[in-house]
Structures are given as structure tokens and as C-alpha cells.
């Protein structure tokens, strides 16, 4: 599970939209947000609620009356990072409230840091607010403390994560997300669209759709229609794509109905918005026996057929995925099957993790755990192949004209992303000539002049 980089930590982030100075006597709260983008959305919701109650949001430890640490608890390495962040907040501020996935294990947290003021679990918004009220009583001024319509955001102004559901119905043996966050709970489609419209009205140019299982959206509510909008990912994607912004889909499982999304990706809407030709699909492995031990659908061969079909219907589609190497029982032959599958699939963007035991996961009890040195060797070999595929695919883009969105501009140039690049996890396209006048959120056409292993360089048309 990837962690937010330092640039997205509110106590370290100049890009976060926390700019107003607190009024005299106004209570202030700091936030450290760890974990995946779904946790970042939770942090934004907490801060939005607090801002509406009259709290100011502090950009650093010293300016905060208390600090909330939103933790990740998916892997042991993430738990260690969360404990480190809690310790840092205690040292720098001393008044710390813990929430998030690791909050589902309060004794684990208090055992390491007994001085924390409160511990709450994932998406327990009311409990977090109650803890803040006790630690720092609110003092709202209804004539001054006005909340922007878009709420508090921890991402740059031009893109935003849009969470469409919570929880997951899968029972993967290596994962404890359903235990921490529960079964699938889809938001009504009209509520998602209303939030998306507000974001676009506030200047957002790219909506990043997230959930634990995006393609299952609406299954739990039987794809109900309410206020003229149906809770189905195809319908939702079509309506989001008509708002005038880029729409990027993350965490899409390859169910058969995913093929209905591909035509939406092949053509932009009349107002410039579009469902981007980009699918983020967590395949995890390719060998059927490993997938069976993971308790995941063992249909890697059929997945290759689907990939061929997707590319036939939308030649520009970018496919991103994540994989686990060194899963208990993984043999060298099974790992070689994964490498061979990767050769055939030719995925555009690939991430890989070495298997870790997670407290409470059923995979811990599986036999034949893979030694650490073997896991490292397989990770190295996997990433070497993935890097070679990425380098070849990017080299083929030299000379092409691509649309990009600008993320940052400084004295040396502009950092942008193509349709094929999600923020923080994929590559960039850098412009070091002709960038004068560009600003974050601009969308423009660029000729690719140079390619590396993961990044591109180009000039505006």
C-alpha cells in the first residue's frame, strides 16, 4: 500500500489548500494523513467538518492546538510508519488524536504511545470530532468562519479524489481491509455527482475516482436509481465524463462489464471532459494456483483476452496494475509464469510489493512462506522486466503530440502529466522550454522529444 509522499502531508505541504491565517483566539487543528488516497479523502472530510465548526487548519505542528494523525494499517511496514508519525507528532506538538485503519487496533497504538489523547477507527468521523471537541473545545464565529463550497482539500487545486464507495466484499487472504472498513457501501449516484459538480465548479480539472472496488460500485444497493441517476459504474462514469473534467478510474476489478467502460474512454465529450483511457486494475498475480491461494479469481488467461479486446476497442488505453511476489507457497515456476504473463500483457504502468504478513490475515497461516532473500530477488527481477517494458513503451511516444495537465511550475520548468499518468504514482512529462505563462491546471498539447524509463520530456505545440 503506497504512502502519501511528504508533499501531500498537510504539516509539510505548501500545495495543500490551507492558506488562511487563524483569527485571534481561533482553535487550530493540524493533520498528518498517511496511507492511500481513500484515507486522504477521509482526512479532507474530517477537516471540512472541523472547519465548518469554526476550527482553523494549522499547516505545521507548532501552530496547532492538537494534531490528528490519520494512520494506515494495511501492512506491517505501514503500521511502523504510522507509529513513527504518531511519535513525531507527540514530540513536536504533544497533543495527538489518532484515527484511521490502524485505529482499529487501539491497544497496539497505546502500547507504543500511551500519551495519545484518543484513538478512533477508520471512517469514524463522529468519534474523531468528539475527541477533538474534548481536546480543543470549538469557539465558532458564525459571521467569520465561513466554509468554501468545495470544503477543505489536501490536494492541489486542479485535481481531487472522488470516493464513490467504502468497504469491500472480496475475501482475499492477504487483506484485512474488509475487517477494518466493512463490506461494500456505495454512495448514491446523485450524491457523488453533486460533489463532482461542486469540485469542477471550484476549478478541479481532473477527478480521480477511488474506492476499494470501483467496478463493484452499486452492487450493494442493487444499482438503485435515485433522483434520476443510477448507481452503476458505467452510468456514473458516463455522467462524470460529461462535466468537462478529466475522469480517471482507479481500483477497477476486471469484471465482464468493465468492457462497457472502454467505449466511453475512446471518445471525449463535446465540452472537453472525458473518461480517460486509463484503467488501474489490481491483478496481483498471474499463476492460477497462486491466485487460488490468494482467494482471487484465477482467470489470468482470460484476462489476457480481455486486455486484447480493450486495446482493440481503445488503442490508446493505458493499463496500470499492482502485483505481489513471494506470496506463501509461490514456487520459482509460478513466479516465472508471472514474468511470462507480464511479457505478454505489456502493461504500461506496474507496481510490485513483496508479500508481508498482516495481523489478522488468513494468508499468515499458509504453509511454505518464501524466504526474504528470495522475495527480494523476485522483486528485483520483476521490476527489471517492468522497467524495460515501460522504457520501450515511452520511447515509442517520442515524436507524438500528447495532451498534458500541468501540476507544478517553477523557475526551471513545468511538471506535467499525460492521460497515462496518475498523480504521485505514475510518471511525468517535463517541459523545460516554452513553459512561461503556464500554471497548474492548464491543459495543453505537447510534442514528446525525449523518453526515459518512466518519464517524458517535451515542448508545447
Secondary structure, 3 states (H helix, E strand, C coil): CCCCCHHHCCCCCCCCCCCCCCCCCCCEEEEEECCCHHHHHHHHHHHHHHHHCCCEECCCCCCCCEEEEEECCCCHHHHHHHHHHHHHHHHHCCCEEEEEHHHHCHHHHHHHCCCCCEECCCCCHHHHHHHHHHHCCCCCCCCCCCCCCCCCCCCCCCEEEEECEECCCCCCCCCCHHHHHCCCEECCHHHHHHHHHHHHHCCCCEEEEECCCHHHCCHHHCCCEECCEECCHHHHHHHHHCCCCEEEECCCCCCHHHHHHHHHHHCCCCCCCEEEEEEECCCECCCHHHHHHHCCCCCHHHHHHHHHHHHHHCCCCEEEEEEEECCCCCCHHHHHHHHHHHHHHCCCEEEEEECCCCCCCHHHHCCCCCCHHHHHHHHHHHHHHHHHHHHHHHHCCCCCEEEEEEEEEECCEEEEEECCCCCCCCCCEEECCCCCCCCCCCEEEEEEEEECCCCEEEEEC
